[in-house]
Amino acid sequence: MRENLPFGDEHILNYVTDFLQQAHSADERYTVRDGINIARFAMKLAQQAGTSADSETLRMAIVQTLGEEALRYVPRS
């Protein structure tokens, strides 16, 4: 993900990586491209709000990208 989002916040990339690892361990078919889209959307939301991306922003990006059912793989933090 770092290669595709070199300007991405470390917190966002780690969060999305953890999300994808959880999903893959449950045999979900979410792709790295889905993760990149989630991270980009979270960064845009945070930029619009003038803040850094928090877990709520990341959850919103996941729902808007993959739907509510994807929240079961959100990292616990």
All heavy atoms as a GROMACS GRO file, in nm:
protein
  612
    1MET      N    1   0.083  -0.119   0.000
    1MET     CA    2   0.000   0.000   0.000
    1MET      C    3   0.087   0.125   0.000
    1MET      O    4   0.050   0.223  -0.060
    1MET     CB    5  -0.094  -0.002   0.119
    1MET     CG    6  -0.198  -0.110   0.106
    1MET     SD    7  -0.358  -0.088   0.181
    1MET     CE    8  -0.370   0.077   0.224
    2ARG      N    9   0.200   0.119   0.069
    2ARG     CA   10   0.289   0.235   0.074
    2ARG      C   11   0.333   0.275  -0.066
    2ARG      O   12   0.344   0.392  -0.096
    2ARG     CB   13   0.410   0.203   0.164
    2ARG     CG   14   0.521   0.302   0.161
    2ARG     CD   15   0.496   0.436   0.223
    2ARG     NE   16   0.451   0.431   0.358
    2ARG     CZ   17   0.375   0.528   0.410
    2ARG    NH1   18   0.339   0.631   0.340
    2ARG    NH2   19   0.335   0.520   0.534
    3GLU      N   20   0.354   0.177  -0.152
    3GLU     CA   21   0.397   0.206  -0.289
    3GLU      C   22   0.290   0.283  -0.366
    3GLU      O   23   0.321   0.372  -0.444
    3GLU     CB   24   0.427   0.075  -0.361
    3GLU     CG   25   0.492   0.093  -0.496
    3GLU     CD   26   0.536  -0.039  -0.554
    3GLU    OE1   27   0.603  -0.116  -0.484
    3GLU    OE2   28   0.499  -0.066  -0.669
    4ASN      N   29   0.164   0.251  -0.343
    4ASN     CA   30   0.054   0.318  -0.413
    4ASN      C   31   0.011   0.448  -0.347
    4ASN      O   32  -0.052   0.531  -0.410
    4ASN     CB   33  -0.066   0.224  -0.422
    4ASN     CG   34  -0.041   0.112  -0.518
    4ASN    OD1   35  -0.025   0.133  -0.637
    4ASN    ND2   36  -0.034  -0.009  -0.466
    5LEU      N   37   0.040   0.461  -0.218
    5LEU     CA   38   0.004   0.582  -0.144
    5LEU      C   39   0.125   0.633  -0.065
    5LEU      O   40   0.126   0.634   0.058
    5LEU     CB   41  -0.111   0.553  -0.047
    5LEU     CG   42  -0.242   0.509  -0.110
    5LEU    CD1   43  -0.337   0.456  -0.004
    5LEU    CD2   44  -0.305   0.626  -0.184
    6PRO      N   45   0.229   0.677  -0.135
    6PRO     CA   46   0.352   0.718  -0.066
    6PRO      C   47   0.330   0.837   0.028
    6PRO      O   48   0.406   0.856   0.122
    6PRO     CB   49   0.448   0.754  -0.179
    6PRO     CG   50   0.360   0.783  -0.296
    6PRO     CD   51   0.238   0.697  -0.278
    7PHE      N   52   0.227   0.914   0.006
    7PHE     CA   53   0.196   1.032   0.086
    7PHE      C   54   0.096   0.999   0.197
    7PHE      O   55   0.058   1.085   0.275
    7PHE     CB   56   0.137   1.142  -0.002
    7PHE     CG   57   0.023   1.091  -0.087
    7PHE    CD1   58  -0.106   1.089  -0.038
    7PHE    CD2   59   0.046   1.040  -0.214
    7PHE    CE1   60  -0.212   1.039  -0.114
    7PHE    CE2   61  -0.058   0.991  -0.291
    7PHE     CZ   62  -0.186   0.990  -0.240
    8GLY      N   63   0.056   0.873   0.207
    8GLY     CA   64  -0.047   0.831   0.303
    8GLY      C   65   0.002   0.835   0.447
    8GLY      O   66   0.118   0.804   0.476
    9ASP      N   67  -0.088   0.871   0.534
    9ASP     CA   68  -0.060   0.873   0.677
    9ASP      C   69  -0.035   0.731   0.726
    9ASP      O   70  -0.109   0.638   0.692
    9ASP     CB   71  -0.181   0.935   0.749
    9ASP     CG   72  -0.163   0.941   0.898
    9ASP    OD1   73  -0.188   0.838   0.964
    9ASP    OD2   74  -0.123   1.048   0.948
   10GLU      N   75   0.068   0.713   0.806
   10GLU     CA   76   0.106   0.580   0.856
   10GLU      C   77  -0.009   0.513   0.931
   10GLU      O   78  -0.033   0.394   0.918
   10GLU     CB   79   0.229   0.592   0.946
   10GLU     CG   80   0.297   0.462   0.976
   10GLU     CD   81   0.368   0.404   0.854
   10GLU    OE1   82   0.411   0.481   0.765
   10GLU    OE2   83   0.380   0.281   0.848
   11HIS      N   84  -0.083   0.591   1.010
   11HIS     CA   85  -0.196   0.538   1.087
   11HIS      C   86  -0.302   0.480   0.994
   11HIS      O   87  -0.353   0.370   1.018
   11HIS     CB   88  -0.256   0.648   1.174
   11HIS     CG   89  -0.387   0.612   1.237
   11HIS    ND1   90  -0.398   0.517   1.335
   11HIS    CD2   91  -0.512   0.656   1.212
   11HIS    CE1   92  -0.525   0.505   1.370
   11HIS    NE2   93  -0.597   0.588   1.296
   12ILE      N   94  -0.334   0.551   0.888
   12ILE     CA   95  -0.435   0.505   0.792
   12ILE      C   96  -0.389   0.376   0.724
   12ILE      O   97  -0.464   0.279   0.715
   12ILE     CB   98  -0.465   0.614   0.686
   12ILE    CG1   99  -0.532   0.734   0.752
   12ILE    CG2  100  -0.550   0.559   0.572
   12ILE    CD1  101  -0.548   0.854   0.660
   13LEU      N  102  -0.267   0.375   0.678
   13LEU     CA  103  -0.216   0.257   0.606
   13LEU      C  104  -0.211   0.135   0.698
   13LEU      O  105  -0.248   0.024   0.656
   13LEU     CB  106  -0.078   0.287   0.547
   13LEU     CG  107  -0.075   0.398   0.442
   13LEU    CD1  108   0.067   0.419   0.392
   13LEU    CD2  109  -0.169   0.369   0.326
   14ASN      N  110  -0.170   0.154   0.822
   14ASN     CA  111  -0.168   0.042   0.916
   14ASN      C  112  -0.309  -0.008   0.946
   14ASN      O  113  -0.334  -0.128   0.953
   14ASN     CB  114  -0.098   0.082   1.047
   14ASN     CG  115   0.050   0.097   1.030
   14ASN    OD1  116   0.111   0.041   0.940
   14ASN    ND2  117   0.110   0.176   1.116
   15TYR      N  118  -0.403   0.083   0.965
   15TYR     CA  119  -0.541   0.048   0.994
   15TYR      C  120  -0.601  -0.033   0.879
   15TYR      O  121  -0.662  -0.138   0.899
   15TYR     CB  122  -0.622   0.176   1.017
   15TYR     CG  123  -0.761   0.156   1.069
   15TYR    CD1  124  -0.788   0.167   1.205
   15TYR    CD2  125  -0.868   0.129   0.984
   15TYR    CE1  126  -0.916   0.151   1.255
   15TYR    CE2  127  -0.996   0.112   1.033
   15TYR     CZ  128  -1.019   0.124   1.169
   15TYR     OH  129  -1.146   0.108   1.218
   16VAL      N  130  -0.581   0.016   0.757
   16VAL     CA  131  -0.637  -0.052   0.639
   16VAL      C  132  -0.567  -0.188   0.617
   16VAL      O  133  -0.633  -0.286   0.583
   16VAL     CB  134  -0.628   0.038   0.514
   16VAL    CG1  135  -0.669  -0.038   0.388
   16VAL    CG2  136  -0.714   0.162   0.532
   17THR      N  137  -0.438  -0.194   0.641
   17THR     CA  138  -0.366  -0.321   0.630
   17THR      C  139  -0.421  -0.422   0.730
   17THR      O  140  -0.446  -0.538   0.696
   17THR     CB  141  -0.215  -0.300   0.652
   17THR    OG1  142  -0.167  -0.212   0.549
   17THR    CG2  143  -0.140  -0.432   0.645
   18ASP      N  144  -0.443  -0.378   0.854
   18ASP     CA  145  -0.502  -0.467   0.955
   18ASP      C  146  -0.641  -0.513   0.913
   18ASP      O  147  -0.676  -0.630   0.928
   18ASP     CB  148  -0.510  -0.398   1.091
   18ASP     CG  149  -0.374  -0.378   1.155
   18ASP    OD1  150  -0.275  -0.440   1.110
   18ASP    OD2  151  -0.366  -0.299   1.250
   19PHE      N  152  -0.720  -0.420   0.858
   19PHE     CA  153  -0.854  -0.454   0.810
   19PHE      C  154  -0.846  -0.563   0.702
   19PHE      O  155  -0.918  -0.663   0.708
   19PHE     CB  156  -0.923  -0.329   0.755
   19PHE     CG  157  -1.045  -0.358   0.674
   19PHE    CD1  158  -1.165  -0.389   0.735
   19PHE    CD2  159  -1.040  -0.358   0.535
   19PHE    CE1  160  -1.278  -0.419   0.660
   19PHE    CE2  161  -1.152  -0.388   0.459
   19PHE     CZ  162  -1.272  -0.418   0.522
   20LEU      N  163  -0.759  -0.544   0.605
   20LEU     CA  164  -0.747  -0.641   0.496
   20LEU      C  165  -0.697  -0.776   0.547
   20LEU      O  166  -0.745  -0.881   0.501
   20LEU     CB  167  -0.655  -0.588   0.387
   20LEU     CG  168  -0.710  -0.475   0.302
   20LEU    CD1  169  -0.602  -0.422   0.207
   20LEU    CD2  170  -0.834  -0.518   0.224
   21GLN      N  171  -0.605  -0.776   0.642
   21GLN     CA  172  -0.557  -0.902   0.697
   21GLN      C  173  -0.668  -0.977   0.769
   21GLN      O  174  -0.679  -1.100   0.755
   21GLN     CB  175  -0.439  -0.877   0.791
   21GLN     CG  176  -0.313  -0.839   0.717
   21GLN     CD  177  -0.199  -0.800   0.809
   21GLN    OE1  178  -0.218  -0.768   0.926
   21GLN    NE2  179  -0.078  -0.802   0.754
   22GLN      N  180  -0.749  -0.906   0.846
   22GLN     CA  181  -0.863  -0.969   0.912
   22GLN      C  182  -0.960  -1.028   0.809
   22GLN      O  183  -1.008  -1.140   0.825
   22GLN     CB  184  -0.938  -0.867   0.999
   22GLN     CG  185  -0.864  -0.823   1.121
   22GLN     CD  186  -0.858  -0.932   1.225
   22GLN    OE1  187  -0.948  -1.015   1.237
   22GLN    NE2  188  -0.751  -0.934   1.301
   23ALA      N  189  -0.989  -0.951   0.705
   23ALA     CA  190  -1.082  -0.997   0.601
   23ALA      C  191  -1.026  -1.118   0.527
   23ALA      O  192  -1.099  -1.214   0.500
   23ALA     CB  193  -1.112  -0.883   0.505
   24HIS      N  194  -0.899  -1.114   0.495
   24HIS     CA  195  -0.839  -1.226   0.422
   24HIS      C  196  -0.836  -1.353   0.507
   24HIS      O  197  -0.853  -1.463   0.454
   24HIS     CB  198  -0.699  -1.190   0.375
   24HIS     CG  199  -0.699  -1.093   0.262
   24HIS    ND1  200  -0.588  -1.019   0.227
   24HIS    CD2  201  -0.797  -1.053   0.177
   24HIS    CE1  202  -0.618  -0.941   0.125
   24HIS    NE2  203  -0.745  -0.959   0.094
   25SER      N  204  -0.815  -1.338   0.638
   25SER     CA  205  -0.814  -1.456   0.724
   25SER      C  206  -0.953  -1.520   0.732
   25SER      O  207  -0.966  -1.638   0.764
   25SER     CB  208  -0.762  -1.422   0.863
   25SER     OG  209  -0.852  -1.341   0.932
   26ALA      N  210  -1.057  -1.443   0.698
   26ALA     CA  211  -1.194  -1.495   0.695
   26ALA      C  212  -1.237  -1.529   0.552
   26ALA      O  213  -1.354  -1.548   0.524
   26ALA     CB  214  -1.290  -1.392   0.755
   27ASP      N  215  -1.140  -1.536   0.462
   27ASP     CA  216  -1.164  -1.571   0.321
   27ASP      C  217  -1.251  -1.472   0.245
   27ASP      O  218  -1.319  -1.510   0.149
   27ASP     CB  219  -1.221  -1.712   0.308
   27ASP     CG  220  -1.120  -1.819   0.346
   27ASP    OD1  221  -0.999  -1.796   0.324
   27ASP    OD2  222  -1.162  -1.923   0.400
   28GLU      N  223  -1.252  -1.347   0.287
   28GLU     CA  224  -1.320  -1.243   0.210
   28GLU      C  225  -1.237  -1.212   0.086
   28GLU      O  226  -1.117  -1.230   0.085
   28GLU     CB  227  -1.338  -1.114   0.292
   28GLU     CG  228  -1.448  -1.120   0.392
   28GLU     CD  229  -1.587  -1.121   0.331
   28GLU    OE1  230  -1.605  -1.093   0.211
   28GLU    OE2  231  -1.680  -1.154   0.406
   29ARG      N  232  -1.302  -1.163  -0.014
   29ARG     CA  233  -1.234  -1.135  -0.140
   29ARG      C  234  -1.202  -0.987  -0.159
   29ARG      O  235  -1.195  -0.938  -0.271
   29ARG     CB  236  -1.317  -1.186  -0.257
   29ARG     CG  237  -1.330  -1.335  -0.256
   29ARG     CD  238  -1.409  -1.382  -0.376
   29ARG     NE  239  -1.412  -1.526  -0.377
   29ARG     CZ  240  -1.354  -1.599  -0.470
   29ARG    NH1  241  -1.291  -1.542  -0.568
   29ARG    NH2  242  -1.360  -1.730  -0.463
   30TYR      N  243  -1.183  -0.916  -0.051
   30TYR     CA  244  -1.143  -0.776  -0.062
   30TYR      C  245  -0.999  -0.771  -0.113
   30TYR      O  246  -0.917  -0.853  -0.078
   30TYR     CB  247  -1.154  -0.704   0.072
   30TYR     CG  248  -1.292  -0.706   0.133
   30TYR    CD1  249  -1.309  -0.719   0.270
   30TYR    CD2  250  -1.406  -0.695   0.053
   30TYR    CE1  251  -1.435  -0.721   0.327
   30TYR    CE2  252  -1.532  -0.698   0.109
   30TYR     CZ  253  -1.546  -0.710   0.246
   30TYR     OH  254  -1.671  -0.712   0.302
   31THR      N  255  -0.972  -0.674  -0.197
   31THR     CA  256  -0.842  -0.665  -0.262
   31THR      C  257  -0.760  -0.549  -0.207
   31THR      O  258  -0.811  -0.463  -0.135
   31THR     CB  259  -0.860  -0.644  -0.413
   31THR    OG1  260  -0.923  -0.516  -0.434
   31THR    CG2  261  -0.945  -0.754  -0.476
   32VAL      N  262  -0.634  -0.549  -0.244
   32VAL     CA  263  -0.548  -0.436  -0.209
   32VAL      C  264  -0.604  -0.309  -0.270
   32VAL      O  265  -0.602  -0.203  -0.209
   32VAL     CB  266  -0.403  -0.461  -0.257
   32VAL    CG1  267  -0.317  -0.338  -0.237
   32VAL    CG2  268  -0.343  -0.581  -0.184
   33ARG      N  269  -0.661  -0.320  -0.388
   33ARG     CA  270  -0.723  -0.203  -0.453
   33ARG      C  271  -0.837  -0.150  -0.366
   33ARG      O  272  -0.853  -0.028  -0.352
   33ARG     CB  273  -0.775  -0.241  -0.592
   33ARG     CG  274  -0.851  -0.134  -0.667
   33ARG     CD  275  -0.780  -0.004  -0.694
   33ARG     NE  276  -0.651  -0.017  -0.753
   33ARG     CZ  277  -0.562   0.081  -0.758
   33ARG    NH1  278  -0.590   0.200  -0.708
   33ARG    NH2  279  -0.445   0.064  -0.812
   34ASP      N  280  -0.916  -0.237  -0.304
   34ASP     CA  281  -1.019  -0.193  -0.210
   34ASP      C  282  -0.955  -0.116  -0.095
   34ASP      O  283  -1.005  -0.011  -0.055
   34ASP     CB  284  -1.098  -0.312  -0.154
   34ASP     CG  285  -1.182  -0.382  -0.259
   34ASP    OD1  286  -1.235  -0.315  -0.350
   34ASP    OD2  287  -1.196  -0.506  -0.247
   35GLY      N  288  -0.845  -0.167  -0.043
   35GLY     CA  289  -0.775  -0.100   0.065
   35GLY      C  290  -0.724   0.037   0.025
   35GLY      O  291  -0.734   0.134   0.102
   36ILE      N  292  -0.672   0.047  -0.095
   36ILE     CA  293  -0.624   0.176  -0.146
   36ILE      C  294  -0.740   0.274  -0.157
   36ILE      O  295  -0.729   0.391  -0.118
   36ILE     CB  296  -0.552   0.158  -0.281
   36ILE    CG1  297  -0.421   0.082  -0.259
   36ILE    CG2  298  -0.528   0.292  -0.350
   36ILE    CD1  299  -0.357   0.031  -0.386
   37ASN      N  300  -0.853   0.226  -0.208
   37ASN     CA  301  -0.971   0.314  -0.218
   37ASN      C  302  -1.020   0.359  -0.081
   37ASN      O  303  -1.059   0.475  -0.064
   37ASN     CB  304  -1.082   0.243  -0.295
   37ASN     CG  305  -1.050   0.228  -0.442
   37ASN    OD1  306  -0.973   0.304  -0.499
   37ASN    ND2  307  -1.107   0.127  -0.504
   38ILE      N  308  -1.018   0.270   0.017
   38ILE     CA  309  -1.058   0.306   0.153
   38ILE      C  310  -0.964   0.413   0.208
   38ILE      O  311  -1.009   0.514   0.263
   38ILE     CB  312  -1.058   0.182   0.245
   38ILE    CG1  313  -1.172   0.088   0.205
   38ILE    CG2  314  -1.070   0.222   0.392
   38ILE    CD1  315  -1.160  -0.051   0.266
   39ALA      N  316  -0.834   0.390   0.193
   39ALA     CA  317  -0.736   0.486   0.245
   39ALA      C  318  -0.750   0.622   0.178
   39ALA      O  319  -0.748   0.726   0.246
   39ALA     CB  320  -0.595   0.432   0.226
   40ARG      N  321  -0.765   0.624   0.048
   40ARG     CA  322  -0.783   0.752  -0.024
   40ARG      C  323  -0.908   0.825   0.022
   40ARG      O  324  -0.907   0.946   0.043
   40ARG     CB  325  -0.790   0.727  -0.174
   40ARG     CG  326  -0.658   0.698  -0.236
   40ARG     CD  327  -0.672   0.682  -0.386
   40ARG     NE  328  -0.541   0.662  -0.445
   40ARG     CZ  329  -0.521   0.604  -0.562
   40ARG    NH1  330  -0.624   0.561  -0.633
   40ARG    NH2  331  -0.400   0.588  -0.609
   41PHE      N  332  -1.017   0.751   0.038
   41PHE     CA  333  -1.142   0.813   0.081
   41PHE      C  334  -1.128   0.868   0.222
   41PHE      O  335  -1.173   0.979   0.251
   41PHE     CB  336  -1.256   0.714   0.071
   41PHE     CG  337  -1.392   0.775   0.088
   41PHE    CD1  338  -1.433   0.881   0.008
   41PHE    CD2  339  -1.480   0.728   0.183
   41PHE    CE1  340  -1.558   0.938   0.024
   41PHE    CE2  341  -1.605   0.784   0.199
   41PHE     CZ  342  -1.644   0.890   0.120
   42ALA      N  343  -1.063   0.793   0.311
   42ALA     CA  344  -1.042   0.839   0.449
   42ALA      C  345  -0.958   0.966   0.451
   42ALA      O  346  -0.986   1.059   0.526
   42ALA     CB  347  -0.977   0.730   0.532
   43MET      N  348  -0.855   0.970   0.367
   43MET     CA  349  -0.771   1.090   0.361
   43MET      C  350  -0.850   1.211   0.311
   43MET      O  351  -0.834   1.322   0.363
   43MET     CB  352  -0.649   1.065   0.273
   43MET     CG  353  -0.548   0.972   0.338
   43MET     SD  354  -0.394   0.951   0.248
   43MET     CE  355  -0.447   0.852   0.109
   44LYS      N  356  -0.936   1.190   0.213
   44LYS     CA  357  -1.019   1.299   0.162
   44LYS      C  358  -1.117   1.348   0.268
   44LYS      O  359  -1.137   1.469   0.284
   44LYS     CB  360  -1.095   1.256   0.036
   44LYS     CG  361  -1.007   1.245  -0.085
   44LYS     CD  362  -1.085   1.202  -0.206
   44LYS     CE  363  -0.992   1.182  -0.324
   44LYS     NZ  364  -1.063   1.140  -0.445
   45LEU      N  365  -1.180   1.254   0.339
   45LEU     CA  366  -1.272   1.293   0.446
   45LEU      C  367  -1.201   1.374   0.554
   45LEU      O  368  -1.253   1.476   0.601
   45LEU     CB  369  -1.338   1.170   0.508
   45LEU     CG  370  -1.439   1.094   0.423
   45LEU    CD1  371  -1.479   0.964   0.493
   45LEU    CD2  372  -1.561   1.180   0.397
   46ALA      N  373  -1.083   1.328   0.593
   46ALA     CA  374  -1.006   1.398   0.696
   46ALA      C  375  -0.964   1.536   0.648
   46ALA      O  376  -0.971   1.634   0.724
   46ALA     CB  377  -0.885   1.316   0.736
   47GLN      N  378  -0.924   1.545   0.523
   47GLN     CA  379  -0.882   1.674   0.468
   47GLN      C  380  -0.999   1.771   0.465
   47GLN      O  381  -0.984   1.888   0.501
   47GLN     CB  382  -0.825   1.655   0.327
   47GLN     CG  383  -0.774   1.784   0.266
   47GLN     CD  384  -0.719   1.761   0.126
   47GLN    OE1  385  -0.753   1.662   0.060
   47GLN    NE2  386  -0.635   1.852   0.082
   48GLN      N  387  -1.116   1.725   0.426
   48GLN     CA  388  -1.234   1.811   0.424
   48GLN      C  389  -1.270   1.860   0.563
   48GLN      O  390  -1.315   1.972   0.580
   48GLN     CB  391  -1.353   1.738   0.362
   48GLN     CG  392  -1.343   1.721   0.214
   48GLN     CD  393  -1.458   1.640   0.157
   48GLN    OE1  394  -1.530   1.570   0.229
   48GLN    NE2  395  -1.476   1.647   0.026
   49ALA      N  396  -1.251   1.773   0.663
   49ALA     CA  397  -1.284   1.810   0.801
   49ALA      C  398  -1.171   1.892   0.864
   49ALA      O  399  -1.190   1.950   0.972
   49ALA     CB  400  -1.309   1.684   0.883
   50GLY      N  401  -1.056   1.895   0.801
   50GLY     CA  402  -0.944   1.970   0.854
   50GLY      C  403  -0.880   1.902   0.974
   50GLY      O  404  -0.823   1.968   1.061
   51THR      N  405  -0.891   1.769   0.980
   51THR     CA  406  -0.835   1.692   1.092
   51THR      C  407  -0.755   1.574   1.037
   51THR      O  408  -0.749   1.554   0.917
   51THR     CB  409  -0.947   1.638   1.183
   51THR    OG1  410  -1.028   1.546   1.108
   51THR    CG2  411  -1.034   1.749   1.238
   52SER      N  412  -0.701   1.496   1.127
   52SER     CA  413  -0.638   1.370   1.086
   52SER      C  414  -0.746   1.262   1.090
   52SER      O  415  -0.846   1.276   1.161
   52SER     CB  416  -0.520   1.335   1.176
   52SER     OG  417  -0.564   1.321   1.308
   53ALA      N  418  -0.724   1.156   1.017
   53ALA     CA  419  -0.823   1.049   1.011
   53ALA      C  420  -0.825   0.972   1.142
   53ALA      O  421  -0.724   0.921   1.187
   53ALA     CB  422  -0.792   0.955   0.895
   54ASP      N  423  -0.942   0.964   1.203
   54ASP     CA  424  -0.958   0.885   1.324
   54ASP      C  425  -1.032   0.757   1.288
   54ASP      O  426  -1.064   0.732   1.172
   54ASP     CB  427  -1.032   0.965   1.433
   54ASP     CG  428  -1.170   1.012   1.389
   54ASP    OD1  429  -1.218   0.971   1.280
   54ASP    OD2  430  -1.231   1.088   1.464
   55SER      N  431  -1.058   0.674   1.387
   55SER     CA  432  -1.122   0.545   1.358
   55SER      C  433  -1.261   0.562   1.301
   55SER      O  434  -1.305   0.483   1.218
   55SER     CB  435  -1.124   0.456   1.482
   55SER     OG  436  -1.196   0.517   1.585
   56GLU      N  437  -1.332   0.667   1.342
   56GLU     CA  438  -1.467   0.690   1.286
   56GLU      C  439  -1.460   0.726   1.138
   56GLU      O  440  -1.542   0.681   1.057
   56GLU     CB  441  -1.538   0.800   1.366
   56GLU     CG  442  -1.684   0.813   1.332
   56GLU     CD  443  -1.764   0.683   1.352
   56GLU    OE1  444  -1.735   0.610   1.449
   56GLU    OE2  445  -1.853   0.655   1.270
   57THR      N  446  -1.362   0.807   1.100
   57THR     CA  447  -1.342   0.842   0.959
   57THR      C  448  -1.310   0.717   0.878
   57THR      O  449  -1.363   0.698   0.768
   57THR     CB  450  -1.228   0.945   0.945
   57THR    OG1  451  -1.260   1.060   1.023
   57THR    CG2  452  -1.208   0.986   0.801
   58LEU      N  453  -1.224   0.634   0.932
   58LEU     CA  454  -1.187   0.511   0.863
   58LEU      C  455  -1.306   0.415   0.851
   58LEU      O  456  -1.326   0.352   0.747
   58LEU     CB  457  -1.070   0.445   0.933
   58LEU     CG  458  -0.938   0.518   0.906
   58LEU    CD1  459  -0.839   0.496   1.018
   58LEU    CD2  460  -0.881   0.473   0.773
   59ARG      N  461  -1.386   0.406   0.954
   59ARG     CA  462  -1.506   0.321   0.949
   59ARG      C  463  -1.601   0.372   0.840
   59ARG      O  464  -1.658   0.294   0.765
   59ARG     CB  465  -1.575   0.317   1.084
   59ARG     CG  466  -1.499   0.240   1.190
   59ARG     CD  467  -1.562   0.254   1.327
   59ARG     NE  468  -1.698   0.203   1.333
   59ARG     CZ  469  -1.730   0.077   1.359
   59ARG    NH1  470  -1.635  -0.011   1.386
   59ARG    NH2  471  -1.856   0.039   1.362
   60MET      N  472  -1.618   0.504   0.833
   60MET     CA  473  -1.706   0.562   0.732
   60MET      C  474  -1.653   0.531   0.591
   60MET      O  475  -1.730   0.497   0.501
   60MET     CB  476  -1.717   0.713   0.750
   60MET     CG  477  -1.813   0.779   0.652
   60MET     SD  478  -1.820   0.960   0.665
   60MET     CE  479  -1.858   0.981   0.837
   61ALA      N  480  -1.522   0.540   0.574
   61ALA     CA  481  -1.463   0.510   0.443
   61ALA      C  482  -1.484   0.364   0.406
   61ALA      O  483  -1.512   0.332   0.290
   61ALA     CB  484  -1.314   0.544   0.445
   62ILE      N  485  -1.474   0.274   0.503
   62ILE     CA  486  -1.497   0.132   0.476
   62ILE      C  487  -1.642   0.108   0.435
   62ILE      O  488  -1.669   0.038   0.337
   62ILE     CB  489  -1.459   0.047   0.600
   62ILE    CG1  490  -1.306   0.047   0.617
   62ILE    CG2  491  -1.512  -0.095   0.587
   62ILE    CD1  492  -1.258  -0.011   0.748
   63VAL      N  493  -1.735   0.167   0.508
   63VAL     CA  494  -1.877   0.149   0.476
   63VAL      C  495  -1.909   0.205   0.338
   63VAL      O  496  -1.978   0.139   0.258
   63VAL     CB  497  -1.967   0.215   0.584
   63VAL    CG1  498  -2.112   0.221   0.538
   63VAL    CG2  499  -1.955   0.140   0.715
   64GLN      N  500  -1.858   0.322   0.308
   64GLN     CA  501  -1.887   0.384   0.179
   64GLN      C  502  -1.822   0.308   0.063
   64GLN      O  503  -1.872   0.311  -0.049
   64GLN     CB  504  -1.841   0.530   0.178
   64GLN     CG  505  -1.919   0.618   0.272
   64GLN     CD  506  -2.067   0.625   0.237
   64GLN    OE1  507  -2.104   0.640   0.120
   64GLN    NE2  508  -2.151   0.613   0.337
   65THR      N  509  -1.712   0.241   0.090
   65THR     CA  510  -1.641   0.168  -0.016
   65THR      C  511  -1.692   0.025  -0.032
   65THR      O  512  -1.713  -0.021  -0.144
   65THR     CB  513  -1.489   0.165   0.014
   65THR    OG1  514  -1.443   0.300   0.031
   65THR    CG2  515  -1.412   0.099  -0.098
   66LEU      N  516  -1.714  -0.045   0.081
   66LEU     CA  517  -1.747  -0.187   0.074
   66LEU      C  518  -1.883  -0.224   0.132
   66LEU      O  519  -1.929  -0.336   0.114
   66LEU     CB  520  -1.639  -0.269   0.147
   66LEU     CG  521  -1.498  -0.256   0.090
   66LEU    CD1  522  -1.400  -0.329   0.180
   66LEU    CD2  523  -1.493  -0.310  -0.051
   67GLY      N  524  -1.945  -0.135   0.208
   67GLY     CA  525  -2.074  -0.163   0.268
   67GLY      C  526  -2.063  -0.198   0.415
   67GLY      O  527  -1.955  -0.227   0.467
   68GLU      N  528  -2.178  -0.196   0.483
   68GLU     CA  529  -2.186  -0.220   0.628
   68GLU      C  530  -2.128  -0.355   0.669
   68GLU      O  531  -2.067  -0.367   0.775
   68GLU     CB  532  -2.332  -0.214   0.674
   68GLU     CG  533  -2.392  -0.077   0.676
   68GLU     CD  534  -2.358   0.001   0.802
   68GLU    OE1  535  -2.328  -0.062   0.905
   68GLU    OE2  536  -2.361   0.123   0.795
   69GLU      N  537  -2.149  -0.457   0.586
   69GLU     CA  538  -2.104  -0.591   0.623
   69GLU      C  539  -1.952  -0.600   0.642
   69GLU      O  540  -1.902  -0.688   0.710
   69GLU     CB  541  -2.151  -0.696   0.522
   69GLU     CG  542  -2.096  -0.679   0.383
   69GLU     CD  543  -2.168  -0.577   0.296
   69GLU    OE1  544  -2.268  -0.516   0.338
   69GLU    OE2  545  -2.122  -0.558   0.183
   70ALA      N  546  -1.878  -0.508   0.584
   70ALA     CA  547  -1.732  -0.509   0.597
   70ALA      C  548  -1.685  -0.466   0.735
   70ALA      O  549  -1.572  -0.496   0.773
   70ALA     CB  550  -1.670  -0.418   0.490
   71LEU      N  551  -1.772  -0.402   0.812
   71LEU     CA  552  -1.732  -0.354   0.945
   71LEU      C  553  -1.694  -0.468   1.040
   71LEU      O  554  -1.624  -0.445   1.138
   71LEU     CB  555  -1.842  -0.268   1.007
   71LEU     CG  556  -1.861  -0.131   0.945
   71LEU    CD1  557  -1.976  -0.058   1.014
   71LEU    CD2  558  -1.732  -0.050   0.952
   72ARG      N  559  -1.737  -0.590   1.011
   72ARG     CA  560  -1.701  -0.702   1.100
   72ARG      C  561  -1.551  -0.727   1.102
   72ARG      O  562  -1.501  -0.793   1.190
   72ARG     CB  563  -1.777  -0.826   1.062
   72ARG     CG  564  -1.726  -0.892   0.935
   72ARG     CD  565  -1.806  -1.011   0.898
   72ARG     NE  566  -1.908  -0.962   0.807
   72ARG     CZ  567  -1.994  -1.038   0.744
   72ARG    NH1  568  -1.993  -1.166   0.764
   72ARG    NH2  569  -2.081  -0.986   0.662
   73TYR      N  570  -1.477  -0.672   1.004
   73TYR     CA  571  -1.333  -0.692   0.996
   73TYR      C  572  -1.253  -0.570   1.041
   73TYR      O  573  -1.132  -0.570   1.028
   73TYR     CB  574  -1.293  -0.731   0.853
   73TYR     CG  575  -1.369  -0.849   0.803
   73TYR    CD1  576  -1.464  -0.834   0.702
   73TYR    CD2  577  -1.352  -0.973   0.861
   73TYR    CE1  578  -1.536  -0.944   0.658
   73TYR    CE2  579  -1.425  -1.083   0.818
   73TYR     CZ  580  -1.517  -1.068   0.716
   73TYR     OH  581  -1.590  -1.174   0.674
   74VAL      N  582  -1.320  -0.472   1.095
   74VAL     CA  583  -1.252  -0.351   1.142
   74VAL      C  584  -1.164  -0.388   1.262
   74VAL      O  585  -1.210  -0.458   1.353
   74VAL     CB  586  -1.355  -0.242   1.179
   74VAL    CG1  587  -1.291  -0.129   1.254
   74VAL    CG2  588  -1.424  -0.192   1.054
   75PRO      N  589  -1.040  -0.340   1.262
   75PRO     CA  590  -0.951  -0.369   1.374
   75PRO      C  591  -1.006  -0.316   1.506
   75PRO      O  592  -1.068  -0.210   1.510
   75PRO     CB  593  -0.821  -0.296   1.339
   75PRO     CG  594  -0.829  -0.269   1.193
   75PRO     CD  595  -0.975  -0.260   1.159
   76ARG      N  596  -0.986  -0.390   1.611
   76ARG     CA  597  -1.027  -0.349   1.744
   76ARG      C  598  -0.918  -0.262   1.802
   76ARG      O  599  -0.808  -0.308   1.828
   76ARG     CB  600  -1.047  -0.470   1.834
   76ARG     CG  601  -1.133  -0.575   1.773
   76ARG     CD  602  -1.274  -0.566   1.828
   76ARG     NE  603  -1.352  -0.678   1.778
   76ARG     CZ  604  -1.461  -0.661   1.704
   76ARG    NH1  605  -1.502  -0.541   1.674
   76ARG    NH2  606  -1.528  -0.765   1.662
   77SER      N  607  -0.949  -0.133   1.820
   77SER     CA  608  -0.849  -0.044   1.882
   77SER      C  609  -0.915   0.072   1.949
   77SER      O  610  -1.027   0.098   1.938
   77SER     CB  611  -0.750   0.006   1.779
   77SER     OG  612  -0.811   0.060   1.665
   0.00000   0.00000   0.00000
